[in-house]
Amino acid sequence: MIKIQTMADVHALEADEQLPSLYVEEIKNQFLIWYEAENEGESLDEFSLPSYSCIYHFDREEDMQVLIDHMNALEFVDVEKIEGQKYFRIGLMQDHQMSLIYFLERTLPRKTERWLES
């Protein structure tokens, strides 16, 4: 699991050539939306999302435990297709704070992904 709180974190995802560029662009756009809404005069490079409300990229099956641990906080699941591949965007609401989880299809067990799609 990769926690994305800063623009440097976004740039690290961009440097990973294993991820579809439009998928990374989606995560970057979400970060920029939150920056516009939350920054208090900081430059983009200085801005950091709080640890209780940030963006995550799941990159391995073991990350599923986060979903299990926060099942009651599940707010929504969006399934989109980008560059011919599905990706998931999951909102978790805890203490009136939203965190987002992104992952590409075939990251979690297929049974879990089918459940999230329904």
C-alpha positions as CSV (number, residue, x, y, z in Angstrom):
1,M,0.0,0.0,0.0
2,I,1.3,3.4,-0.9
3,K,0.0,6.4,1.1
4,I,-0.3,9.6,-0.9
5,Q,-0.1,12.8,1.1
6,T,2.2,15.1,-0.9
7,M,2.9,16.0,-4.5
8,A,6.2,14.1,-4.1
9,D,4.2,10.9,-3.4
10,V,2.2,11.6,-6.7
11,H,5.5,12.1,-8.5
12,A,6.8,8.7,-7.2
13,L,3.7,7.1,-8.6
14,E,4.3,8.8,-11.9
15,A,7.8,7.4,-11.9
16,D,6.5,3.8,-11.6
17,E,6.2,2.7,-15.2
18,Q,4.1,-0.3,-14.2
19,L,1.0,1.8,-13.6
20,P,-1.1,3.1,-16.5
21,S,-0.5,6.8,-17.0
22,L,-4.2,7.8,-17.0
23,Y,-4.7,5.9,-13.8
24,V,-1.9,7.9,-12.1
25,E,-3.4,11.1,-13.7
26,E,-6.7,10.3,-12.0
27,I,-5.0,10.0,-8.6
28,K,-3.0,13.2,-9.3
29,N,-6.3,15.1,-10.3
30,Q,-7.9,13.9,-7.0
31,F,-4.9,15.2,-5.1
32,L,-5.1,18.6,-6.9
33,I,-8.8,18.9,-6.1
34,W,-8.1,18.3,-2.4
35,Y,-5.2,20.8,-2.6
36,E,-7.5,23.5,-4.1
37,A,-10.1,22.8,-1.4
38,E,-7.8,22.4,1.6
39,N,-4.6,24.4,1.2
40,E,-4.1,27.5,3.4
41,G,-1.7,29.4,1.3
42,E,0.9,26.6,1.0
43,S,2.5,26.0,-2.4
44,L,1.6,22.7,-4.0
45,D,5.0,21.3,-3.1
46,E,4.6,22.2,0.6
47,F,1.0,21.0,0.9
48,S,0.3,17.7,2.7
49,L,-2.9,15.9,3.2
50,P,-3.6,14.9,6.8
51,S,-2.8,11.3,7.8
52,Y,-6.5,10.7,8.7
53,S,-7.8,11.9,5.3
54,C,-5.5,10.9,2.4
55,I,-5.3,8.8,-0.7
56,Y,-4.0,5.3,-0.9
57,H,-2.9,3.1,-3.8
58,F,-3.2,-0.6,-3.1
59,D,-0.5,-2.6,-4.9
60,R,-0.8,-6.0,-3.3
61,E,-3.3,-8.5,-2.1
62,E,-2.4,-8.1,1.5
63,D,-3.8,-4.5,1.4
64,M,-7.3,-6.0,1.5
65,Q,-6.9,-6.2,5.3
66,V,-7.5,-2.4,5.3
67,L,-10.9,-2.8,3.7
68,I,-11.8,-5.6,6.1
69,D,-10.7,-3.4,9.1
70,H,-12.8,-0.5,7.9
71,M,-15.8,-2.2,6.4
72,N,-18.2,-0.1,8.4
73,A,-16.6,3.1,7.1
74,L,-17.2,2.1,3.4
75,E,-19.0,5.1,1.8
76,F,-18.9,4.3,-1.9
77,V,-17.2,2.2,-4.5
78,D,-16.6,3.4,-8.1
79,V,-15.4,1.1,-10.8
80,E,-14.0,2.8,-13.9
81,K,-12.1,1.7,-16.9
82,I,-8.9,3.4,-18.1
83,E,-6.6,2.4,-20.9
84,G,-8.5,-0.9,-21.2
85,Q,-8.1,-1.8,-17.5
86,K,-10.6,-1.5,-14.6
87,Y,-9.7,0.4,-11.5
88,F,-11.5,0.9,-8.2
89,R,-12.0,4.1,-6.2
90,I,-13.3,3.5,-2.7
91,G,-14.3,6.2,-0.3
92,L,-13.9,5.5,3.4
93,M,-15.6,8.0,5.9
94,Q,-14.2,8.1,9.4
95,D,-15.0,10.8,11.9
96,H,-16.4,13.0,9.1
97,Q,-13.1,12.7,7.1
98,M,-12.9,11.0,3.7
99,S,-10.0,8.8,2.6
100,L,-9.8,7.4,-0.9
101,I,-8.4,4.0,-1.9
102,Y,-7.4,3.3,-5.5
103,F,-6.3,0.0,-7.0
104,L,-6.2,-1.7,-10.4
105,E,-8.1,-4.8,-11.2
106,R,-6.4,-8.1,-10.3
107,T,-4.8,-6.5,-7.2
108,L,-7.2,-8.0,-4.7
109,P,-8.7,-11.5,-5.0
110,R,-11.2,-11.7,-7.8
111,K,-14.0,-12.7,-5.3
112,T,-13.4,-9.4,-3.4
113,E,-13.3,-7.4,-6.6
114,R,-16.6,-8.9,-7.8
115,W,-18.2,-8.1,-4.4
116,L,-17.0,-4.5,-4.6
117,E,-18.4,-4.2,-8.1
118,S,-21.9,-5.3,-6.9
